[in-house]
Amino acid sequence: MMLNRIFFLLCAGFLFGSYSFLPALSAAEDYSFNLDEFEKKTFSWGGYAELKGEHNWLNRDGAFGLLGLYDSSRSELDRLTTTIQLDGNLNRGIVDFNWLLQAFTQNDQLESSRELNIFSAYASIKPAPSVTFELGKKTFKWGKGYAWNPVSFIDRPKDPNNPEEALEGYIGAGVDLIKSFSGKLQTLALTGVVLPVWEHVNDDFGEQDHINLAAKLYLLYRDTDIDFILFTGESRSTRFGIDISKNLATNFEIHAELAHIPEQNSKLLNDAGSLMAVEKSLTSYLLGLRYLTENDITTIFEYYHNAAGYSEAELDQFYQLVSDAHSSYLSIGDDSLLRQAATISKSGYAKAQAGRDYIYLRVTQKEPFDLLYFTPGFTAVLNLADSSYSLSPEAAYTGFTNWELRLRYSRLDGGWFTEYGEKVNEDKLELRIRYYF
């Protein structure tokens, strides 16, 4: 049944992209070459405005449905989100000012919210071609992975379903030193970052009243990108990382990341149903590839071992806790145990990928069957421990200047006490309309 629905959506997307939206081919344009177009502008800006509508089929029997919907009879939820994102750059000689701002409003039948976020706002000073100083709020984008980055120690985690979307950065100061060579080692670069955590300054990064240090040593050796990464400080425990990427061919790239945390404090449920502190040594890693075929099919595949995640038995214990709390609520009408379980979920059990081993697969094809400006595809995330998964076919159309339309359907499925079988959503249909300026 699920495969039939996905097939129907994909077919509908193909028909939608071909019906009346194929513009006539225009005569060849005249092209000119102007050196002024390549000069750096003193001021530049851009961004997008977006309208997104979602229809959610709720999984009322799942653990997170029981936590959030136990006092509601709602089985479906409609959500409307409007977003404006602005980015810009102001150049004054050796100084660049960069910023990325995002404002959004979100409304559904249960709640409404609005926010204005400064994702980044920093100054970049380049006194010499090989030296750059940076000060302000920035996203560093360390790591080679597409959906996950275990070595991205000073960035927020990506959303695997939208990994290319902008992320909010952290406030800090950094320096980049770059040196080029003519031998097998072609480039050597050192990046150092000072990251303070005080009240109202990076206060969600970790323990407050500390100054943390991060460093990345980059090598371009035999056409292979390699990073050695270190983070140390009192806000989070010390950790080490390495990543690597290489193009085996012009259309075939492989990448890998490995992160080691000698001492990591985490919280686990004990047999009494309360949280206990546990210290572990963790090693997470990611292996991936990106392949582009001659007919413009892009495949991204990644395997991610998240050592900080929960085992299948540990997740089962949490799901059982929620089930018992809900049974107690039904029998005596007291929701205190459900509220306690909801608080426990925030310690990590409610994370987007709370398990340990995942497969990520994304496949897209640009303009299949000569359907101009049309790109269908799908994204799949599989939890290897319990075989639950998320599958999201989509279709995007860019035939109108500066406009993008994307239709996406998401199916979350799994048995009882599986990660995707216990999510609050069961199905979701989403239409996103975005205008770039």
Secondary structure by P-SEA (a helix, b strand, c coil): caaaaaaaaaaaaaaaaccccccccccbbbbbbbcccccccccccccccbbbbbbbbccccccccccccccccccbbbbbbbbbbbbbbbbcccbbbbbbbbbbcccccccccccccccccbbbbbccccbbbbbcbbbccccccccccccccccccccccccccbbbbbbbcbbbbbbbbcccccbbbbbbbbbbbccccccccccccbbbbbbbbbbbcccbbbbbbbbbccccccccbbbbbbcccccbbbbbbbbbbccccccccccccbbbbbbbbbbbbcccbbbbcccbbbbbbbbbbccccccaaaaaaaaaaaaaaaaaaaacccaaaaaaaaaaaacccccccccccbbbbbbbbccccccccccccbbbbbccccccbbbbbbccccccccbbbbbbbbbbbbccccccccccccbbbbbbbbbcc
